[in-house]
Amino acid sequence: MLKIIIYVVLAYFVYRIFKGLFSNNKGIEKAGSGGVIDEMVQDPICKTYIPRRDAQKRAIGGNDYFFCSNECASKFEIENKKEESN
């Protein structure tokens, strides 16, 4: 009985070795360098984190700001104008 168990375990290991050698390695692929897909940025108004590629970008006062929506961007611009006038 012990011989059968040893043969089964040995056959399993041989199977795994051959499967690893001849597989196409179709696992999870990482993006380019470092595996980072997209940077998360924080909306300064509602403090929500959003992917940089989906954010509304505005250059205000020489700085780039990222917003989750046009509403937050407009609100920030209004608040920024109020601060500049004071």
N, C-alpha and C positions, 0 to 999 in steps of 0.2 A: 504493500500500500504506500509506503514511504517513497519507493522508487517512482511510482506514478505521479505523486505530487511534485517531486523534484523534476521529472520530465516536463510536466505541465508548466511549471515556473520557468524552466529553461527555455521552452518553446515560446513562451510569452515574451521573454527578454529578447530572443532572436527576432521575433516578429516586430517588436518595437524598434530595434536597431535598423532593420531593413526598411521599415516604414519611414523612419527619420532620414535615411539616406536617399530614398527615392521620392520623397514628397516634393511638391512644388513650392513649399513654404508660403502658402496663401493665408498667412495669419494676419494680424493687425499690422497695418503699415503706419509708420510714423511720418509726419510731415517733415520735409526738408531737413534743416539742421536744428537739432535740439528737440524736436517734437512739439514745438509750440505752434498751434494752429492759428490763434488770434489773441491779441492782447485785450484784456478787459479794462475799460475806462469807467470812471465814476462821474455821473451827472452831478454838477455842483448844486443844483436846485433840489432835486428829490433824492439824491444820494443813491440812486439805483446804478448797479453795475451792468454794463452792456458791452457786447463785442465792438471793438473799435471800427470794424468794417460796416457795422449797422448803425453807428452813431451819427447824429447830425453835428457836423463840424462847423464851428464859427470862429473867426479870428476877431477878437475884441481887445482893443487896447494893446495891440502888438503880441498878444498871447493866443494860442489855440485852445479852445474849449470844446468839449464833447458833450452832447446832450442826448437824452433818450427820445425826445420828440421836439417838434417845432414849438410847441407850447412852452416847454421848459426853456428853450433857447430864447424865445421872445421875452419871457418873464425875466431871465437873467440880463438881457440887454436893457430892459426898462429899469431894473434895479441898479445896473451899472451906470446908466445915464443919470439917475437920481444922485448917486454917490459923487459923480464927477461935478454936478452942478452945485453941490454943497461945499 
